[in-house]
């Protein structure tokens, strides 16, 4: 399978990063989103991030210009049907993802590979709603995409070997490292990371420590570059809660029960950096713990 044209569904934090790395690696990229403003903002952010790479000497000005020229946008989802590989990077809600794939299916080329950047949802279940479960995979990038080196490749129960091999080769062309994960709730990274974050929220909820002491303890005591509550804010508390719910429902083990305090923050709309408040308040010059 030769992959040269790539479609990206979603122009948010993950979608724009995915478009960035694919364009820089020489792929023709077509990005779509329900919001034309989001697409314009995504292209502007990609330009800004590429310019930063030029200033650091990691890419040349010519590479920046060429990458930008390879990125196109369209408000029409079905325009992506003519690409060789589609990466869905929409909101982490299964109903939304399923609707996207169902809309795409009638417009796809016979050999188009479908993938999802989902961080936790069953690949087998998503694939079953398409006409090509054998050409469907999980393609999970880490955030921020241009910086993080890992990509989780998740096979559904029906994924065939040529599809896996093609996606593996794409990851290598991107200059990233693939890790193969089985299709179980939250795969590898989030299966381990999210319960740690959830446990940090429990420690806060139970008064074991405050926000600052918990984050400082993990940064200095475990040599983590970012404390678990700060990291949760970066990821988005709604995303953290969604993944914990997938783990709890999918594995039926009480150790994955989302902390009530995490639920409360999400109910308040305090979702982290993207809403300016989470475990920290970001509305001032420096972040201030909210508990």
Secondary structure as GFF3:
##gff-version 3
##sequence-region A 1 291
A	DSSP	beta_strand	5	9	.	.	.	ID=ss1
A	DSSP	alpha_helix	13	24	.	.	.	ID=ss2
A	DSSP	beta_strand	28	32	.	.	.	ID=ss3
A	DSSP	alpha_helix	36	56	.	.	.	ID=ss4
A	DSSP	alpha_helix	61	69	.	.	.	ID=ss5
A	DSSP	beta_strand	71	74	.	.	.	ID=ss6
A	DSSP	three_ten_helix	77	82	.	.	.	ID=ss7
A	DSSP	beta_strand	85	88	.	.	.	ID=ss8
A	DSSP	alpha_helix	94	105	.	.	.	ID=ss9
A	DSSP	beta_strand	113	116	.	.	.	ID=ss10
A	DSSP	alpha_helix	123	127	.	.	.	ID=ss11
A	DSSP	three_ten_helix	133	135	.	.	.	ID=ss12
A	DSSP	beta_strand	136	141	.	.	.	ID=ss13
A	DSSP	beta_strand	150	155	.	.	.	ID=ss14
A	DSSP	alpha_helix	161	173	.	.	.	ID=ss15
A	DSSP	beta_strand	177	181	.	.	.	ID=ss16
A	DSSP	alpha_helix	189	205	.	.	.	ID=ss17
A	DSSP	alpha_helix	211	221	.	.	.	ID=ss18
A	DSSP	alpha_helix	228	235	.	.	.	ID=ss19
A	DSSP	alpha_helix	237	251	.	.	.	ID=ss20
A	DSSP	three_ten_helix	254	256	.	.	.	ID=ss21
A	DSSP	alpha_helix	260	268	.	.	.	ID=ss22
A	DSSP	three_ten_helix	273	275	.	.	.	ID=ss23
A	DSSP	beta_strand	280	281	.	.	.	ID=ss24
A	DSSP	beta_strand	288	289	.	.	.	ID=ss25
###
